[in-house]
Every structure is written in C-alpha cells, then in structure tokens.
Amino acid sequence: RRNGCIAPDYVQHYRPASWVAVDVMCDLAKLEREQGRLDEAEALLREGRRLREQTGEQDIGTLPSLDYQLGIVHFKQRRFADALAAYQRAVAGYEQSHAGKSGTVVLALRGIAEVHAAQGQLDQAAEFYNRALAVEEKINPLSTWVGNLCMDLAKLRRKQGRLDESADLWKRAIERWGQNFGGQHISIVQALALVGEIRF
C-alpha cells in the first residue's frame, strides 16, 4: 500500500486490470440497483460479463457472480424468463467452479425458487428452496441461512395449505435462529407468533 491505497504495480501483478475493472462494474451495478436504476445496473453487468468472456482468463466465480447479479436485476424488472436463465447459468457456473460447495450456489438456487414462486409455480419453487436448504445444511449447517430457507419454505407451504409442514418448518427456523441469535431475536418472536396462528 502507498498512502493507504493499493499500489498499481501490486494490482497489476496480483489482479489483472480487466479483473479489477469487472469488480468495479459489479460494485457500481449494485449501487445502481439499490437506487432503482435497473437498466443502468443491467448495462454494467452485461459489459462486465462481456469483458470477462473476452479476456478468456480463468477467474473462478466471476461469471456466475455476474449472472447471479443479473438474475436479481431481471427479477426486479419482472423479466422472469431472463431472471431464470441468469440464475440457472449462475448455478451451473458455481457448481462447476466450486463443485457445488460454495454458499453462493445457495443464493442462486433460492433465486430460481423466487422466480417460480412469483409466477405461482409453488411446487417448482419448493423444489429449489429444498435444494438450496440441502446444500446449505451440507456445507454450513450452523448458518443462519438454514433458518432463512426454512422460513421461505414455511411461507410457501402455508400458501399451499400444508399447514402442518409450515409449522414444522417455522420450528426449524426458530431452532436455528435461537442457536445463532438467542431467544429474544425479533425473527424468533415473529415466527413463534406465526406458529401459534397456524396451529390454532
């Protein structure tokens, strides 16, 4: 570092300029997305993807990450077919580059589930929520995401009228959050209220 900044020769040696450029595009795209400028976010992500494909350099995880971010943008645009395709590319890329052991594949699988749920395809959504949950429990069983995915499934099962399953999933979420946060966390309090509403 020089004057608190990473030296250019360090970046050049350890991170090719094209990689750094794509990283910056990803960060800018996230800022644009968070401010509701979805077309601008999409343009940045597509340019980042083009640049990464053009260089042909091996940087595992970058292309699937770009596809995942594109999936989020397309979902917010309600372009569900495009979102599904982007999330599917992300899953395939993550599984290839990390042998399916990366937590990022969980987010992409959850994205696919959300696309199906948004279109009323609840059985397909449940399939991908369950896949995401299975991966997370395998690679990181103590993660709060186990509870989050149980919550997603609980909400979906309630919509399907499968109330016993919904209540059981809420209990699993409560158990995981309790171990992570303690019994007074707001998510647990709300979940307990919902279980009572479902059961009684």
Residue pairs with C-beta under 8 A, 6 or more apart in sequence:
1 7
1 10
11 17
11 20
16 55
16 57
18 51
18 52
18 55
18 57
19 57
19 59
19 62
21 48
21 51
22 48
22 51
22 52
22 62
22 66
25 44
25 45
25 47
25 48
25 51
26 44
26 45
26 48
26 65
26 66
26 69
28 44
29 40
29 41
29 42
29 44
29 45
29 48
29 69
29 73
30 41
30 69
32 38
32 40
32 41
32 44
33 41
33 69
33 72
33 73
33 76
38 73
38 76
38 77
41 69
41 73
42 70
42 73
42 74
42 77
45 66
45 69
45 70
45 73
46 70
48 66
49 63
49 66
49 67
49 70
52 59
52 62
52 63
52 66
53 63
60 97
60 98
61 93
61 94
61 97
61 98
61 102
61 104
63 89
63 93
64 89
64 90
64 91
64 92
64 93
64 94
64 97
64 104
64 108
65 90
65 104
67 86
67 87
67 89
67 90
67 93
67 108
68 86
68 87
68 90
68 104
68 107
68 108
68 111
70 82
70 86
71 83
71 84
71 86
71 87
71 90
71 108
71 111
71 115
72 83
72 111
74 80
74 82
74 83
74 86
75 83
75 111
75 114
75 115
75 118
77 83
78 118
80 115
80 118
80 119
83 111
83 115
84 112
84 115
84 116
87 108
87 109
87 111
87 112
87 115
88 112
90 104
90 105
90 108
90 111
91 105
91 108
91 109
91 112
94 100
94 102
94 104
94 105
94 108
95 105
98 104
98 105
100 135
101 139
102 139
103 136
103 139
103 140
103 143
103 145
105 135
106 132
106 135
106 136
106 145
106 149
107 132
109 128
109 129
109 131
109 132
109 135
110 128
110 129
110 132
110 149
110 152
112 128
113 124
113 125
113 126
113 127
113 128
113 129
113 132
113 152
114 125
116 122
116 124
116 125
116 128
117 125
117 156
122 156
122 159
122 160
125 156
126 153
126 156
126 157
126 160
129 149
129 152
129 153
129 156
130 153
132 149
133 146
133 149
133 150
133 153
136 143
136 145
136 146
136 149
137 146
140 146
142 179
142 180
144 176
144 177
144 180
144 181
146 172
146 176
147 172
147 173
147 174
147 175
147 176
147 177
147 180
147 187
148 173
150 169
150 170
150 172
150 173
150 176
151 169
151 170
151 173
151 187
151 191
153 169
154 165
154 166
154 167
154 169
154 170
154 173
154 194
155 166
157 163
157 165
157 166
157 169
158 166
158 198
163 198
163 199
166 198
167 195
167 198
167 199
170 191
170 194
170 195
170 198
171 195
173 187
173 191
174 188
174 191
174 192
174 195
177 185
177 187
177 188
177 191
178 185
178 188
181 187
181 188
